[in-house]
């Protein structure tokens, strides 16, 4: 057996709300590559945080078999870490579309200045194919590009252990393959050991040697990778099939289906920021009731395109754009547009970091607000709670949004998108970070909602197998 690199011995956190059901015991030995796998809210991130001594312990200890500071031995990357880039707490959701307000935001090259000119940086940027990101401002990177940047920046420090929380979400297929290849090179050439926090057994790469299943803050016995993948009974226990009887839509508003003909139409749309052209001479028409998939690689401009539809991007006034049969800029307010659209995206998720009850987050969908919360009336609260129940998160209604796992947060934002019974539903990577069970649940809800008359769907994903069955049209964006 190899020497111990990390050993968690009978650890019990001081705060009761951060505890597992029994004291934590886990050892990582030299040469091992681990996957912590379990459903949303299982405790995977909590265990990784304990491993990094982020919480005070009441009992037990966490020890390391190598010298150095914990922050140098172990580096971790999670979706929420993108939030800290460019001091996002002092920016706002629509800021990336307002070019004059981003002058103080650093470029990728500026944040990597300590490594510029090094062979290490050139190698990592080349393997990932992101050399072209260097002159870009952080705020203009897509969620997939941000994830690549975060991973590349962390790899430059060559940690002993690299913890990646759902590393494959938001990456297109070539980038997922590149990440697995890069991690393999790091483990073989540089001795880096990885710990992946995953919600889908299919995401466990071949390089993983050991698996620790987790559910409801209980750790199962560690297993070898092949042993876990062959244990279908355990996988079914971790990720049970959702009950079809629980997936019926709640009682919705009695409003009549919209009779508009064109949900939106773009004519020769061009979007530029300085010398960079994001969209060029783009035409697209989506009619009432149509169901579309929007495809394109990371950085192709999908989020920019959707920002035009959702009235977040001021350049929509400089282009020919029709929304619900009306030409943009003909007198309607952005709130009149937004009240007919339900929207969820990785970018929105990043800026929805409010220390308020989750029920308030879902209820904010009635008002299309981010960060400013109006008080829901009794009927609206009841409606929001119905949607939370449908998405399986009613028990989280009083929990602060910030204390939820990223998967639980995504379910709350999905409920928020549907709560006002919109005519157009825009779902940008809606199943990000969801476990198998919750993906099936969310997919069934989307399918049921879109089966109703007058409902238009735009669905963005890098996983074609996740597309709802109702989607029968597609629009492909190419990276300029």
ABEGO torsion letter per residue (X at the ends): XBBBABBBBGBBBABAAABBABBBBBBBBBGBBBBBBEBBGAGAAAAAAAAAGABBBABEBBBBABBEBAAAABBBBBAAAAAABGGAAABBAAAAABAAAAAABBBAAAAAAAABGBAAAAAAAAAAGAAAAAABBAAABBAAAAAAAAAAAAAAAGBABBBBBGAABGBBAAAAAAAAAAAAAAAAAAGBBBBBBBABAAABBAABABBBBBBGGBBBBBBBAAAAAABAAAAAAABBBBBAAAABBBBBBABBBBABABABBBBGBBBBBEABBABBGBBBBBBBGBBBBBBEBBGAGAAAAAAAAAGABAAAAABBBBBGGBBBGAGBBAAAAAAABBBBBAAAAAABBBBBBAAAAAAAAAAGBBGBBBBBBAAAAAAAAAAAAAAGAAAAAABBAAABBAAAAAAAAAAAAAAAGBABBBBBGAABGBBAAAAAAAAAAAAAAAABBGBBBBBBBABAAABBAABABBBBBBBX
